Amino acid sequence: MPAGQLLICHIGPSLHFETLSDTRAKVLVLSAATLRPLLGERRSVSGPVDSAEVRLLVAHSDMAYETVADLGPAEVQAAHSTLIELAKAVARRRVDDAEPQLAQAAKDLAGNPTGRP
């Protein structure tokens, strides 16, 4: 896969990832029950990493990783649920308009690619 691309795919139970030197990858593992309805008959979805929904997913996963030790059980569940919804948005290649907070966050991030204030 070329640089600057995202791959969402359904794989079996054994997995192994490699990256080329001077590259980095972020791997998020979703349950088959979550992923299968999004992919349908396709085995994978790919696209650019600079889309608003991907930037929002990465920013949220980074924030969750950095703060999870300080979160209570309800906050961890909220962060997890948000991560799942963002992953779904990435697989659909759009933020669902029925999720107004995600839609607004994606619009805000689209105007600020770094995700930083």
N, C-alpha and C positions, 0 to 999 in steps of 0.2 A: 504494500500500500504506500502510495507516495506521501511525502511530508505534508502536513496540514490537513490530513483527512481523518475522519472518524469512521470506525467500523462497529456496528452493532450486529452481533451474530449469535445464532443458536449453536452451541457446541455440546459435545458429549461430556461425560463426567471427568474425563482426564483432559487437562489442558496444560499447555506450555507456551509461554510467550517469550519472544526475543525481540530486542530492538537493536538497531544499528548503533555503533558508537556515535557519540555526540547527538543522540536523540533521546527523547523521553516519552513515556507512555503512562497513561492513567488507566487502570483497569478497574471497572466496576462490575460486580457479579450480581446478576438478578436471577430470581427464580424462573424456571421454565414457565410456571403458571402466569407470571407477570409478562414475560417476554413473548410467548407464543401468540397471544391474541394481537399483539402489535405487529408482528412480522407476517402473520398469516402463512401463506404458502411460500413466501420468500424465506430464504435461510439467513439473509443479511440485509442490512441497510447501511449505506455509506454516504458520506457527504463532507462538506467543509467544516473544519473546527471553528471557524470564525462566525458562525451563525449565532444569533442572539440566544437561542435556546441552548446551544452547546456552551456558550460562555456563561450562561446562568447556571447550568448544571455544574460546570467546573468550579465556578465561584462558590456555589453552595457546598459542594463536596469538600473543597479546601477549608471553608469555614467550619464545617462539621468536624473534620479531622482535627483542626487546631483547637476546638473548644469542647469536644465531647467529654473530656474529663471533668469539666466544670458544669455539665448539664445534669439535671435531675431526670428521673424516668420519663415523665411526661414530655419534657423538652427533647429527650433522645427520640421518643416516638414521633414527635412532630417533625424533627429533622429528618428522620427516616422516611416518613410519609411524603415529605416535600421532595426528598431525593427521588423516590419512586415516581412521583408525578412529573418531575423534571425529566427523568429518563424516558418516560412515556412521550413527553413533548418532543424530545430529541428523535425518538423512533418515528413519530408522526411527522417530523420535520416542521412542526409549528407548535406554538403554545395554544392550548385550547381556550377559546374565548369564554367558555363556561367557567373557567378558573380565573376570575378577574384579578386576583393578587398576582398570579403567575404571569398573566398577560401584561400587567403594568410593570412588574419587575423586568420582564423581557424587553419591554419598550424602553425602560430606563437604562438597562444595560446596553441596548443597541446604540443609545446615544453616548455611552461611556464604555468603550470596549475593554478597558482595564478592569472594570467592576469596582474601582476604588473611588471614594469621594473626591 
